[in-house]
Amino acid sequence: LEDKRKTSPVALDIVEKLSVSIPIDTWLERLSLEGKNLEMRGESAKVLSLIDTLEELPEFSNVRFKSPITRNKENGRDRFHIEAKVEVAHAS
């Protein structure tokens, strides 16, 4: 299990990192991790700053929108679908 953890992203670690990193006005509707491919869907009042935040984290690379941003007319937030590669920290 320890070897697997060193070479594969662990969903709980990713959720923990996201929970302390994403803007407070952002919520996730769906989070999917397949191998090293992460997809997130949700809404945010500051979706462009969300991309910037994720790009600055060493755990993620190739962060990009998977589809165009749309506006939720009920609450004024932007709906997003983001994908990224998860970088595995290699502990010694």
DODREN-806295 format. One line per field, with one value per residue: y negated, z negated, x negated of N, C-alpha, C, O in turn; residue number from 1. Coordinates in steps of 0.1 Angstrom, whole numbers, plus 2048, in hexadecimal, padded with zeros to 3 digits. Layout:
# residues N
n.north	(Y ...)
n.up	(Z ...)
n.east	(X ...)
ca.north	(Y ...)
ca.up	(Z ...)
ca.east	(X ...)
c.north	(Y ...)
c.up	(Z ...)
c.east	(X ...)
o.north	(Y ...)
o.up	(Z ...)
o.east	(X ...)
n	(NUM ...)
This chain:
# residues 92
n.north	(80C 7F4 7F0 7ED 7D5 7C4 7C2 7BD 7A6 79E 79D 792 782 76F 763 757 745 734 72A 718 706 6FB 6DF 6D0 6CA 6DD 6FC 71F 734 74C 764 775 78F 7A0 7B5 7A0 78B 770 764 748 73B 71F 701 6DF 6BE 6B2 6BE 6BC 6B6 6CD 6E0 6D4 6D8 6F5 6FA 6F0 703 71D 737 73A 739 72D 720 718 70A 721 71D 702 6E6 6E0 6CC 6CC 6C2 6BF 6BB 6AC 6B6 6C6 6E3 6FE 716 726 734 747 752 768 765 77B 77C 786 797 79C)
n.up	(800 7F8 80D 823 81C 81F 83A 846 848 82C 824 80D 803 818 816 7FD 802 815 805 7F4 805 81A 823 80B 814 826 831 834 84A 855 854 864 866 87A 87D 883 88B 884 880 87B 873 86D 85C 85B 84F 856 86D 87F 86E 860 872 874 85A 858 86B 85F 84B 842 844 85A 87E 8A0 8A0 8AA 8BA 8C2 8CF 8DC 8C7 8B5 8AB 88C 88A 874 85D 864 866 877 88A 88C 89D 897 89F 895 891 878 864 855 836 82F 815 801)
n.east	(7F8 7ED 7D9 7EA 7F7 7E2 7DF 7F7 812 825 847 852 83D 83C 856 853 83E 84B 860 854 849 859 86D 884 89D 8A3 8B1 8B1 8C1 8BD 8A3 88A 872 85D 844 82A 838 84C 86D 882 8A2 8B6 8C1 8B8 8B1 89A 88C 876 861 860 855 83B 833 832 81F 808 803 7ED 7F7 807 809 80A 823 843 861 87A 892 8A6 8AB 8C9 8E5 8F7 916 926 917 901 8E8 8CB 8CC 8B7 8A0 885 865 848 827 81B 7FF 7E9 7DB 7BB 7B1 794)
ca.north	(800 7E8 7EE 7E8 7C7 7BC 7C1 7BA 79C 7A3 794 78A 777 764 75C 74F 739 72B 724 70D 6FD 6F5 6D3 6D3 6C8 6E8 709 72A 73D 75A 765 782 792 7AC 7B5 793 781 76B 75B 742 733 718 6F3 6D5 6B0 6AE 6CA 6BA 6B7 6DC 6E5 6CF 6DF 702 6FA 6ED 70E 727 744 73A 734 72D 71C 711 70C 72B 718 6F4 6E1 6DB 6C4 6D0 6B5 6BE 6B6 6A4 6BD 6CC 6F1 702 724 725 741 745 75E 768 769 783 778 792 797 7A5)
ca.up	(800 7F8 81A 82B 818 824 848 84B 840 822 825 800 803 821 810 7F2 807 81B 7FB 7EE 80F 823 81D 803 81C 830 82C 83E 84C 859 855 869 868 881 87F 87F 891 87B 886 871 877 862 85F 854 852 85B 874 884 863 85D 87C 870 84D 85B 873 856 842 848 846 867 88A 8AC 89B 8B5 8BB 8CB 8D7 8DA 8BA 8B7 89F 886 889 867 852 86A 866 883 88A 893 89E 897 89E 891 88E 86A 862 849 82E 82D 808 800)
ca.east	(800 7E4 7D3 7F5 7F9 7D7 7DF 804 819 82F 852 854 833 840 861 84E 837 855 868 84D 843 863 874 88F 8A9 8A3 8B5 8B0 8CD 8B8 895 887 864 85A 836 825 841 856 877 88B 8AD 8BC 8C4 8AF 8B2 88D 887 869 857 85F 84B 82E 830 82F 812 7FD 800 7E4 7FE 80E 803 813 831 84A 86F 87E 89D 8A8 8B1 8D7 8EA 903 91E 92D 90E 8F7 8DB 8C7 8CB 8AA 89C 876 85E 83A 81F 816 7F1 7E7 7CF 7B3 7AA 788)
c.north	(7F3 7E5 7E8 7D9 7BE 7B9 7BD 7AF 7A3 799 78C 77F 76C 75C 752 743 72F 723 718 703 6F6 6E9 6D7 6D2 6D3 6F5 713 732 74B 759 774 784 7A0 7AD 7A8 788 77D 762 755 73A 72C 70A 6EA 6C7 6AB 6BA 6C8 6BB 6C6 6E3 6E1 6D6 6ED 703 6F8 6F9 718 735 745 734 734 72A 714 713 717 727 709 6F1 6DD 6D4 6CA 6C4 6B4 6B8 6AE 6AA 6C4 6DB 6F5 711 723 733 73D 752 75D 76D 770 77F 785 791 7A0 7AF)
c.up	(800 806 824 828 81D 833 84E 842 837 822 818 7FF 80C 81C 805 7F7 80E 810 7F4 7F8 818 81C 816 80A 827 82A 838 83E 84E 85A 859 86B 86E 884 87A 885 887 883 87A 878 86B 866 856 858 858 862 87A 87A 85E 866 877 863 850 862 86A 84D 849 84B 853 872 896 8A8 8A6 8B4 8C6 8D4 8D4 8CC 8BE 8AA 89A 883 87B 85C 857 86A 874 881 892 893 8A1 897 89B 890 87F 86A 855 843 82B 820 808 7F5)
c.east	(7F7 7DD 7DE 7F7 7EE 7D8 7EC 80A 824 83B 854 849 837 84C 85C 847 841 85D 861 848 84E 869 881 89C 8AB 8A8 8B4 8BC 8C9 8A9 892 878 863 84C 830 82D 84C 860 87F 896 8B2 8BF 8BB 8B2 8A5 886 879 85E 856 855 83D 82A 82B 821 806 7FA 7F8 7EB 805 807 80D 821 837 859 872 88A 89E 8AE 8C0 8DB 8F6 90B 924 924 902 8E9 8D8 8C6 8BE 8A9 88D 870 84F 833 81A 808 7EF 7DA 7C8 7AB 79E 789)
o.north	(7EA 7DA 7E0 7D1 7B3 7B0 7BB 7AF 7AD 78D 780 774 760 750 747 738 723 718 70E 6F8 6EA 6E9 6E1 6D9 6D1 6F8 70F 737 755 750 77D 77B 7AA 7A5 7A4 77C 785 75A 75C 733 731 707 6EE 6C5 6A0 6BF 6D2 6C0 6C9 6EA 6E9 6DA 6F2 70C 6FD 6F9 71C 73D 750 72A 73B 730 70A 71D 717 72D 705 6F9 6D6 6D7 6CD 6BC 6A9 6B1 6A8 6A4 6C6 6E0 6EF 719 71F 73C 732 75D 752 778 76A 77F 78F 78A 7AB 7B7)
o.up	(807 80A 82C 832 821 838 85A 836 83C 81E 819 7FA 809 81D 804 7F2 80C 812 7F0 7F4 81C 810 819 806 830 81F 843 834 84B 85F 853 870 868 88D 86E 885 883 88B 871 882 860 872 84B 864 85F 85E 87B 87C 859 861 877 862 84A 860 86D 847 855 852 857 870 894 8AD 8AB 8AE 8D0 8DF 8CA 8C7 8C8 89F 8A1 87A 877 854 84F 86F 87C 877 89C 88C 8AC 891 89E 88E 87B 870 84B 849 826 81F 80F 7F3)
o.east	(7FA 7DC 7DB 7F9 7F1 7D2 7ED 808 82A 838 856 84D 834 84C 861 848 83F 85F 868 843 84B 86B 887 8A6 8B3 8A4 8B6 8C1 8CF 8A3 897 871 867 847 832 829 854 85C 883 893 8B3 8C1 8B6 8B6 8A4 87C 871 853 84B 84D 834 81E 821 81A 7FB 7EF 7FA 7E6 809 7FF 817 82B 831 85E 86C 88C 899 8B6 8C2 8D6 900 907 928 929 8FA 8DF 8E1 8C0 8BB 8AF 889 875 84A 83A 816 804 7F3 7D0 7CE 7A1 79F 780)
n	(1 2 3 4 5 6 7 8 9 10 11 12 13 14 15 16 17 18 19 20 21 22 23 24 25 26 27 28 29 30 31 32 33 34 35 36 37 38 39 40 41 42 43 44 45 46 47 48 49 50 51 52 53 54 55 56 57 58 59 60 61 62 63 64 65 66 67 68 69 70 71 72 73 74 75 76 77 78 79 80 81 82 83 84 85 86 87 88 89 90 91 92)
